[in-house]
Amino acid sequence: MSTRGRTLRLATRGSELALRQAAIVRDLLATRRLEVELVEVETTGDQLRDELIHRLGTTGAFVRSLDEKVIDGELDAAVHSMKDMPTDQPPELVVAGIPERAAAGDVLVTPDGTDLADLPSGAVIGTSSLRRRAQLLARRPDLEVEGLRGNVDTRVEKLLAPSLQREHERRIEAAEGEDDSDNDEDEEFDQSVEEWFDGLAEVERRALEREVDTEYDAICLAEAGLARSGLLHHLESQRLDPTEFVPAPGQGAIAVTALDGEVAETVHAAVDHPPTRVETTVERTVLSELGGGCVAPLGVHARLQGEVVTAAARVLSQDGTEEVAGERELPVERHAEAAVEFAADLAEEGAKRLVEQAARESADGAKRE
């Protein structure tokens, strides 16, 4: 079907981050004078209980429902976080466009800016990712890593809520005790409670109203998600070295899927960033060959540098006590084939065994649920 003179309808999840990512694609298409409508679609992942998502190994839980709308002809294309996409795509669909990737790495966020090395023994870190959990435990086995799900802003609110609520209470108590001259231990503040509240960011104000079951000392999540959500500059964060905390394949990248044809060609011409496509192809090829999906602590990160793609991979046991890691320079002219060879060498060194072990452990955990 011709794209000339009609509005392209893009499927997207309805979360704040998903809508911002879809807007990036819309704006790129607008540079080609294309009219675009964003259509929110509820996905299977949105319907599942949060704690079941990683246990059930539902790679594609946030993807399939959007792609079905495209395959059925209801919508023209779908916008995804690439790291959520399964490697076994429906044959009628193509990844039509991959915009330039944002930062691929992870960040550690704390209420007060404490670095990972300085967190006390027993500190609680929240993450939704088996990969991040294993990498954190490999570095700091003395930490407690607890599950943390929800949209990006929800996770940040859960981190900030306890400390902000305590601060709020202290300020109210200090204000109520200002006229009590007999109490020399009253805490003094240079702002009224109202002035302090007015100076908070919106995410901090929402955190004041949130009830939380677990108090986190830190949370770990993707830098790109925080940046695209407009939250990064409001928070105290530490960038984690991607050579040690190797990102998920495709992390930081957006993918636009469409049926093979004129729509795909139009999206490709307006959206695609060739270096990002090369890097993510390497990462997803290694993932596909090792079969990690979302049930294995597996990170792959590729960087295009001239005629060479430098690829790093790290596969761990779920508790972070075992790992297989490697780095390889791949020729850009045959990057996909070279990525297959890299994955085969990792598998021979034990990466495949760790992936299969993680899959069994996840399946056993789901049965116990």
Summary of the structure (lengths in Angstrom):
residues: 369
radius of gyration: 22.6
end to end distance: 46.7
largest distance: 80.7
contacts: 1239
relative contact order: 0.16
helix: 42%
strand: 20%
